[in-house]
Amino acid sequence: MNQSVIKALKLLDLFTEENPELTLKDIADRSRLPKPTAYRMLTALEVSGFLYKTKETEHDSKYRLGLKLLELGQLVSDNLEVRGIALPFMKQLAEEINEVIHLVIVNGSEATYIEKVESTRALRLYTRIGKSSPLHAGSGPKLLLAFLPKEKQDEILSKSELGSITNKPISVEKLREELRTIRNTGYSYSIGEQDADTTGISYPIYDYSNKVIAALAVSGLSSHFEGENLNKIKEKASQTAVYISEELGYRKE
């Protein structure tokens, strides 16, 4: 564990509502760090956007918390909101179709699973809350990739290695064509891309600005995703994604 990183991040805890601005001397004294050490850590936090320098003199400097913390805080807040709103609907959907339900978001250049409701079946998928996976593998991640801005999408697809989780070959051109289909049809479908013998189907969740912020993913044994049962899964999952989106302020144009 990198103790320097931990010590640097602990400096952020020194800023409070009562003390929103601190000098270098204040910080060195309160953290019991040598002044040069504290200054190096504060400089790193400043460059990263976690702090900004409000004043600098020959003898001292003053710092406040930076906007990066506001940005990260808003991201956490948004994710907590969609989780809290989506979970009751996910539980209801799981009761109706008895398959595993996931809530997936974009996290940098990956997809992260932020909520999960199990089925009562014996099947256990290798997913957990907090797990990240490539954006090109699985119905939920692929749906999110399909609705990313073109620049971000091209950046991800331009990587030299689009590895497969289940050792199935991946063609970038075929993937691009699939992403276009997902945007046109409004849902994503995958077979055996994250777990062998499983199928996934995902629908977009929109926020108040009509932006796709998450994917509602249904996963289970491929044998369950056939015929009338597949139609039922698609109908129920699609409607659930709309309900969640409407709770987030989405209104279909």
C-alpha positions as CSV (number, residue, x, y, z in Angstrom):
1,M,0.0,0.0,0.0
2,N,1.4,3.4,-1.0
3,Q,1.6,5.3,2.3
4,S,2.5,8.6,0.5
5,V,-0.8,8.5,-1.5
6,I,-2.7,7.8,1.7
7,K,-1.0,10.6,3.6
8,A,-1.7,13.0,0.7
9,L,-5.4,12.1,0.5
10,K,-5.7,12.5,4.3
11,L,-4.7,16.1,3.9
12,L,-8.1,16.7,2.2
13,D,-9.8,15.7,5.5
14,L,-8.2,18.8,7.2
15,F,-10.6,21.1,5.2
16,T,-13.9,21.5,7.0
17,E,-16.9,23.8,6.9
18,E,-15.3,25.8,9.7
19,N,-11.9,25.8,7.9
20,P,-12.5,25.9,4.2
21,E,-9.1,27.6,3.5
22,L,-5.8,26.5,5.1
23,T,-2.2,27.7,4.8
24,L,0.7,25.5,4.1
25,K,1.8,26.1,7.7
26,D,-1.7,25.1,9.0
27,I,-1.6,21.9,7.0
28,A,2.0,21.0,8.0
29,D,1.2,21.6,11.7
30,R,-2.1,19.7,11.7
31,S,-0.8,16.7,9.7
32,R,2.5,16.7,11.6
33,L,4.4,16.6,8.3
34,P,7.6,18.5,7.5
35,K,6.8,21.6,5.6
36,P,8.6,20.5,2.4
37,T,6.8,17.1,2.5
38,A,3.5,18.7,2.9
39,Y,4.2,21.2,0.1
40,R,5.1,18.3,-2.3
41,M,1.8,16.5,-1.5
42,L,-0.2,19.7,-1.8
43,T,1.3,20.4,-5.2
44,A,0.4,16.9,-6.4
45,L,-3.2,17.4,-5.2
46,E,-3.3,20.8,-6.8
47,V,-2.1,19.5,-10.2
48,S,-4.8,16.8,-10.0
49,G,-7.5,19.3,-9.3
50,F,-8.3,18.2,-5.8
51,L,-7.0,21.5,-4.4
52,Y,-6.5,24.9,-5.8
53,K,-4.1,27.6,-4.5
54,T,-5.9,30.8,-3.5
55,K,-2.8,32.8,-2.5
56,E,0.9,32.4,-2.5
57,T,3.5,34.6,-0.8
58,E,7.2,34.3,-0.2
59,H,6.5,32.8,3.1
60,D,3.3,30.8,2.8
61,S,0.5,29.5,0.5
62,K,-3.3,29.1,1.0
63,Y,-5.4,26.3,-0.4
64,R,-9.0,25.4,-0.9
65,L,-10.7,22.2,-2.0
66,G,-10.8,21.9,-5.8
67,L,-13.6,21.4,-8.3
68,K,-12.5,17.8,-9.0
69,L,-14.0,16.8,-5.7
70,L,-17.3,18.4,-6.8
71,E,-17.2,16.5,-10.1
72,L,-16.5,13.2,-8.3
73,G,-19.2,13.9,-5.7
74,Q,-21.7,14.6,-8.4
75,L,-20.8,11.3,-10.1
76,V,-21.3,9.4,-6.9
77,S,-24.6,11.2,-6.2
78,D,-25.9,10.4,-9.7
79,N,-25.0,6.7,-9.4
80,L,-26.6,6.5,-5.9
81,E,-29.8,8.1,-7.3
82,V,-30.1,5.7,-10.2
83,R,-29.4,2.7,-8.0
84,G,-32.0,3.8,-5.4
85,I,-34.6,4.4,-8.0
86,A,-33.9,1.3,-10.1
87,L,-33.7,-1.3,-7.4
88,P,-37.4,-1.7,-6.6
89,F,-38.2,-2.0,-10.3
90,M,-35.4,-4.5,-10.7
91,K,-36.7,-6.6,-7.9
92,Q,-40.2,-6.6,-9.4
93,L,-38.8,-7.6,-12.8
94,A,-36.8,-10.4,-11.3
95,E,-40.0,-11.7,-9.7
96,E,-41.8,-11.6,-13.0
97,I,-39.2,-13.3,-15.2
98,N,-37.0,-15.1,-12.6
99,E,-33.7,-14.1,-14.3
100,V,-30.6,-12.2,-13.0
101,I,-31.0,-8.4,-13.3
102,H,-28.1,-6.0,-13.5
103,L,-27.7,-2.3,-13.5
104,V,-24.6,-1.2,-15.5
105,I,-22.9,2.2,-16.0
106,V,-19.9,3.5,-17.9
107,N,-16.9,4.0,-15.7
108,G,-14.0,5.5,-17.7
109,S,-13.3,3.1,-20.5
110,E,-15.1,0.2,-18.8
111,A,-18.5,-0.9,-17.7
112,T,-19.2,-1.3,-14.0
113,Y,-22.0,-3.3,-12.4
114,I,-23.6,-1.1,-9.7
115,E,-26.6,-3.2,-8.7
116,K,-27.7,-6.8,-9.0
117,V,-30.8,-8.9,-8.2
118,E,-30.5,-12.6,-8.3
119,S,-33.0,-15.1,-9.7
120,T,-34.1,-18.2,-7.7
121,R,-32.6,-20.5,-10.3
122,A,-29.5,-22.5,-9.5
123,L,-27.5,-20.5,-12.1
124,R,-24.9,-18.1,-10.6
125,L,-23.3,-15.6,-12.9
126,Y,-19.7,-14.4,-12.3
127,T,-20.8,-10.9,-11.7
128,R,-20.9,-8.8,-8.5
129,I,-21.7,-5.2,-7.6
130,G,-18.5,-3.2,-8.3
131,K,-17.2,-5.6,-11.0
132,S,-15.9,-3.9,-14.1
133,S,-15.7,-5.4,-17.6
134,P,-14.8,-4.3,-21.2
135,L,-17.4,-2.2,-22.9
136,H,-17.4,-4.5,-25.9
137,A,-18.4,-7.7,-24.1
138,G,-21.9,-8.4,-22.8
139,S,-25.3,-6.9,-23.6
140,G,-25.1,-4.2,-20.9
141,P,-21.6,-2.9,-21.7
142,K,-22.3,-3.0,-25.5
143,L,-25.5,-1.0,-25.1
144,L,-23.6,1.6,-23.2
145,L,-20.8,1.6,-25.8
146,A,-23.4,2.1,-28.6
147,F,-24.8,5.2,-27.0
148,L,-21.5,6.9,-26.2
149,P,-20.4,10.0,-28.1
150,K,-18.7,9.0,-31.4
151,E,-15.3,10.4,-30.2
152,K,-15.3,8.2,-27.1
153,Q,-16.6,5.2,-29.0
154,D,-13.8,5.6,-31.6
155,E,-11.2,5.9,-28.9
156,I,-12.3,2.6,-27.3
157,L,-12.6,0.7,-30.6
158,S,-9.2,2.0,-31.8
159,K,-7.4,0.1,-29.1
160,S,-5.2,-2.6,-30.7
161,E,-6.5,-5.4,-28.5
162,L,-10.3,-5.9,-28.0
163,G,-9.9,-9.1,-26.0
164,S,-12.7,-11.5,-25.5
165,I,-13.7,-12.7,-22.0
166,T,-14.8,-16.1,-23.3
167,N,-12.1,-16.5,-26.0
168,K,-14.5,-15.8,-28.9
169,P,-12.8,-13.8,-31.7
170,I,-13.9,-10.1,-32.0
171,S,-14.0,-8.2,-35.3
172,V,-14.0,-4.5,-34.8
173,E,-16.0,-3.9,-38.1
174,K,-18.6,-6.5,-37.0
175,L,-18.8,-4.8,-33.6
176,R,-19.3,-1.4,-35.2
177,E,-22.1,-2.8,-37.3
178,E,-23.6,-4.3,-34.1
179,L,-23.4,-1.0,-32.3
180,R,-25.3,0.7,-35.1
181,T,-28.0,-2.0,-34.9
182,I,-28.3,-1.4,-31.1
183,R,-28.8,2.3,-31.6
184,N,-31.5,1.6,-34.2
185,T,-33.4,-1.1,-32.3
186,G,-32.9,0.4,-28.8
187,Y,-31.7,-2.8,-27.2
188,S,-28.6,-5.0,-27.0
189,Y,-28.4,-8.8,-27.2
190,S,-25.4,-11.1,-26.4
191,I,-24.8,-14.9,-26.3
192,G,-22.0,-16.4,-24.3
193,E,-19.9,-13.2,-24.3
194,Q,-19.3,-13.1,-20.5
195,D,-20.4,-16.5,-19.3
196,A,-20.7,-19.7,-21.4
197,D,-24.2,-20.9,-22.2
198,T,-25.8,-17.6,-21.1
199,T,-27.7,-14.9,-22.9
200,G,-28.1,-11.3,-22.0
201,I,-30.5,-8.6,-23.2
202,S,-30.3,-5.0,-22.2
203,Y,-32.3,-1.8,-22.5
204,P,-31.2,1.9,-22.0
205,I,-32.0,4.0,-19.0
206,Y,-32.3,7.7,-19.7
207,D,-32.1,10.7,-17.4
208,Y,-34.0,14.0,-17.5
209,S,-31.8,15.3,-20.3
210,N,-32.7,12.2,-22.5
211,K,-29.1,10.9,-22.1
212,V,-28.4,7.2,-21.6
213,I,-26.9,6.9,-18.2
214,A,-27.2,3.1,-17.5
215,A,-28.2,-0.2,-18.9
216,L,-30.8,-2.5,-17.5
217,A,-29.5,-6.0,-18.2
218,V,-31.3,-9.3,-18.0
219,S,-29.1,-12.5,-18.0
220,G,-29.7,-16.2,-17.8
221,L,-29.3,-19.6,-19.4
222,S,-29.6,-19.3,-23.2
223,S,-32.2,-22.1,-23.1
224,H,-34.6,-19.6,-21.3
225,F,-34.2,-16.9,-24.0
226,E,-36.3,-18.6,-26.6
227,G,-39.8,-18.4,-28.1
228,E,-42.6,-16.9,-26.0
229,N,-40.3,-16.6,-22.9
230,L,-37.9,-14.4,-24.9
231,N,-40.8,-12.2,-26.0
232,K,-42.0,-11.9,-22.3
233,I,-38.4,-11.1,-21.2
234,K,-38.1,-8.4,-23.8
235,E,-41.5,-6.9,-23.1
236,K,-41.0,-6.8,-19.3
237,A,-37.4,-5.6,-19.4
238,S,-38.2,-2.9,-22.0
239,Q,-41.1,-1.5,-19.9
240,T,-39.1,-1.6,-16.7
241,A,-36.3,0.4,-18.3
242,V,-38.9,3.0,-19.3
243,Y,-40.4,3.1,-15.8
244,I,-36.9,3.7,-14.3
245,S,-36.2,6.4,-16.9
246,E,-39.4,8.2,-16.2
247,E,-38.6,8.2,-12.5
248,L,-35.4,10.0,-13.4
249,G,-37.3,12.7,-15.3
250,Y,-37.1,11.2,-18.8
251,R,-39.8,12.2,-21.2
252,K,-39.9,10.5,-24.7
253,E,-39.7,13.1,-27.4
